[in-house]
Amino acid sequence: MNDDLGTVTLVAGAVGEPGQRTFYLQAQGSAEPITIKCEKQQVAALADHIERLISSVPSAATTSTSFLPMDLIAPLEPRFVLGTIGLGWDDGAERVVVMLEEIAAELDEDADPDDTPPRDTLRLNLTRATAEAFCNRARELMAAGRPTCRWCGHPIDPEGHACPRMN
């Protein structure tokens, strides 16, 4: 299924304790919120790339983001697990365009590659304000995780950390 949801709010969220969290992206603003399960690194990378993209295009009048929803809406039943992410800028509409594609299914050795089912995709359009709000929320999520080791950069578990640089 391929859906163009038009202009929506993209929300990043996580459920669970740091180190055991499950991350989600959710498109809000269409009839029903659409939830996508993803990895923490995908949320961080998407925020990084959106920040770079919006900093490279001329800024229109800034809109307040204080009214934008930034929480996931239950129930969290993912439509798919995120694979490929595409990102662009629509000059005419002055929107960030985000393409989210389902992860490819693993094929059996005997399976014919032509028989693979098509991957589900979503096309989202974000205003500059909603894109900035997404990036801010993503940064909050990353900061709320486990602290990182100052020597190796890996997360530190509550039980401790065996740093590979501290042999």
C-alpha positions in Angstrom: 0.0 0.0 0.0 1.3 3.5 -0.9 -0.2 6.4 0.9 0.3 10.1 0.4 -1.0 11.5 3.7 -0.5 15.2 2.8 0.5 17.6 5.5 0.7 16.0 8.9 2.5 16.2 12.1 5.3 13.6 12.6 5.8 12.5 16.2 8.6 10.4 17.6 8.1 8.5 20.8 9.3 5.5 22.8 7.7 3.1 25.2 9.6 1.3 27.9 12.6 1.9 30.2 16.0 3.2 28.8 17.8 0.3 27.3 14.6 -1.6 26.7 12.6 1.1 24.8 10.7 0.5 21.6 10.7 3.5 19.2 7.9 4.7 17.0 7.1 7.3 14.5 3.5 8.4 14.2 1.9 10.5 11.5 -0.9 12.5 13.1 -3.4 14.7 11.3 -4.9 12.3 8.9 -8.2 10.5 9.8 -6.4 8.0 12.1 -2.8 8.2 13.4 -0.5 5.9 11.5 2.2 4.3 13.6 5.5 2.9 12.3 7.9 0.9 14.5 11.5 1.9 14.1 15.0 2.0 15.7 16.4 4.7 17.9 19.1 5.3 15.4 16.5 5.9 12.6 14.8 8.6 14.7 18.2 10.3 15.4 19.3 10.1 11.8 16.0 11.4 10.5 16.1 14.4 12.9 19.7 15.1 11.9 18.9 15.1 8.2 15.7 17.2 8.6 17.7 19.8 10.6 20.3 20.0 7.9 17.6 20.2 5.2 15.6 23.0 6.8 18.8 25.0 7.6 19.7 24.9 3.9 16.5 26.3 2.6 15.3 30.0 2.9 13.3 30.6 6.0 9.7 31.8 5.7 7.9 33.4 8.7 8.5 31.3 11.8 5.5 29.7 13.3 5.2 28.8 17.0 5.4 25.1 17.7 3.9 25.3 21.2 0.5 24.0 20.0 1.8 21.0 18.1 1.0 17.5 19.5 4.3 15.7 20.4 2.9 12.6 22.2 2.1 9.3 20.6 -1.6 8.5 20.4 -2.7 5.0 21.6 -3.2 2.3 20.6 0.3 1.7 19.2 -0.3 -0.9 16.6 2.4 -0.4 14.0 1.4 -0.5 10.3 4.9 -1.7 9.5 8.5 -1.8 10.6 10.6 1.0 9.1 13.2 0.2 6.5 14.3 3.0 4.1 13.8 6.7 4.7 13.7 9.3 2.0 13.8 13.0 2.5 13.4 16.1 0.3 12.1 19.6 0.1 9.1 20.7 -1.9 9.8 24.3 -3.0 6.3 25.1 -4.2 4.6 24.0 -1.1 7.5 24.9 1.2 7.3 21.5 2.9 9.7 18.8 4.1 8.8 15.6 2.3 9.4 12.4 4.2 9.1 9.0 2.6 8.9 6.0 4.9 9.2 2.5 3.5 8.6 -0.8 5.1 11.6 -3.0 5.7 12.1 -5.7 3.1 10.9 -9.1 4.0 13.5 -11.9 4.2 13.3 -14.3 1.3 13.7 -18.0 1.5 16.6 -19.4 -0.5 14.1 -21.1 -2.9 11.9 -18.0 -3.3 11.6 -16.2 -6.6 12.6 -12.5 -6.1 9.8 -11.5 -8.5 7.3 -13.0 -6.1 8.1 -10.6 -3.2 5.2 -8.6 -2.0 5.4 -4.8 -2.6 6.6 -2.8 0.4 4.2 -0.4 2.2 5.2 3.2 1.9 4.0 6.5 3.3 4.6 10.0 2.0 4.4 12.8 4.6 4.6 16.5 4.1 5.8 18.6 7.1 5.6 22.3 7.5 8.9 23.9 8.8 7.3 24.3 12.2 6.3 20.6 12.5 9.7 19.5 11.2 11.4 21.6 13.8 9.1 20.3 16.5 9.9 16.7 15.4 13.6 17.4 15.7 13.2 18.9 19.1 11.2 16.0 20.3 13.7 13.5 18.8 16.5 15.3 20.7 14.6 14.9 24.0 14.1 11.2 23.3 17.8 10.7 22.7 18.7 12.6 25.8 16.3 10.5 27.9 18.1 7.3 27.2 20.9 5.7 29.0 24.0 7.9 29.6 26.9 7.2 27.2 30.4 6.3 28.2 32.7 9.3 27.8 35.5 7.1 26.5 33.8 4.7 24.0 30.4 6.4 23.4 28.5 3.2 24.1 25.5 3.3 26.5 26.1 2.6 30.2 23.7 0.1 31.7 22.4 0.6 35.3 24.5 -2.5 36.3 27.7 -0.9 35.0 29.7 -0.9 31.8 32.6 -2.9 30.5 34.3 -0.2 28.4 36.4 -1.7 25.6 38.8 1.3 25.9 39.5 0.6 29.6 41.3 -2.8 29.4 
